[in-house]
Amino acid sequence: MTFPRSFVWGAATAAHQIEGSPFADGAGPSIWTRFSRTPGRMTNGDTGDVACDHYHRYRDDVALMKSLGLGAYRFSISWSRLFPNGTGELNPHGVDFYRRLVDALREAGIRPMATLYHWDLPAALDDRGGWLNRDVADWFADYASAAFRALDDGVEWWATLNEPWVVTDGGYLHGGLAPGHSNLFEAPIASHNLLRAHGRAVQAYRALGKHAIGIVVNLEPKVPASNSDADLDATRRADAYMNRQYLDPMFRRAYPEEMPDLFGAAWPQFPVADFDEIAAPVDFVGINYYKRGMTRRDPHQWVERASLVRVPGSIYTETDWEVHAPALTDLLLWFRERYGAMPVYITENGAAFYDPPAAFADVVEDPLRVHYLREHLAALGRALDAGVDVRGYFVWSLLDNLEWSHGYTKRFGIVHVDFATQKRTMKRSALVYRDFIASLK
Ligand code: BGC
């Protein structure tokens, strides 16, 4: 399996999951600081108040990345550090933190990929309707422009949104994620405004004359659990809902034809002119791949009337996700077939397996994660051999971190974090990844 020398090897994180200190240096609350303070929302009542304390330990974490030989690092910027109220005056101390981070990365020879929105909307904007307010596209474009102005000289790639599907499915339809709504009518509106905001930020970036902006979507190849018409139809619906709902408007200027059927009376007529903004050309697409979805009909499941079945004999992760690397190759071929040849990055790929809370040796042995990593790197190589223009790979995640409403109970890191002491310890997967990267030099 051959990777070009220019292939980018990295790891990814997100602000709310690792930084801690949500109110430091004048930052405002986000929907996640608020959500995690709402009783019953988080496993064990966990919050992101400390997380990996990366806000104070970023230098050590950059040194860790360097020791692994990473060529790139994908992190996210917290909107409410830059704009405590979401709009208005820029908070220079918030900018400073990311400035120092980006400079430290550059000094270490690590190329930064910054995500502008990894789920932590300023709470002040949620009070004004959040993603349901059409004005959010302007708010986001203003925030994005400020981030470009402040950091573009050091940031190599920008990603507008992380996983709009999860933002709406979790935040507006099922309510397990912030802001915790469960409303059939809200979900399509939030999705549409996310896409408009993305398009507006891309347009703002173009004014700089650079070519390194994209979006990050999570894709999950859907395969029918049987050949019955019911399961085949369910698979199509699930695929439209999760995989095509955001990419079709961006690249084909229309939502998948299944959408009105999924949402019924809750599916709005969107202004045609919106699609001109949404379809603003991007320079790359970031794909987050974790698992495939073996799908069967399930009339009780909102909105796709489909759910996943367990595959006998497969390994499942701690988040109950099937380990199935071949679908990564299939997915990349499908993406090129449907949307055309363009630069692609795997912006997240990884697995939660049980690791002990404290490390008792110099290395934490994580054989299942090592297996996952190896299988997925091989699947990625097969996509490259088939000519897919994949330019880089970011493992999720650099560190064990706050797994959203699961709190600290699910460990995705290739580096172990002891949350009682903040001690970092390499897991075997990190060393395997390090050696793999070194072997390609
Ligand atoms: C998200 C990450 C998350 C990971 C594992 C992705 O959906 O972008 O923030 O931690 O999956 O659940």
Boltz pocket constraint, residues with backbone or C-beta under 6 A from the ligand:
constraints:
  - pocket:
      binder: B
      contacts: [[A, 14], [A, 17], [A, 162], [A, 163], [A, 166], [A, 218], [A, 288], [A, 348], [A, 396], [A, 402], [A, 403], [A, 404], [A, 412]]
      max_distance: 6.0
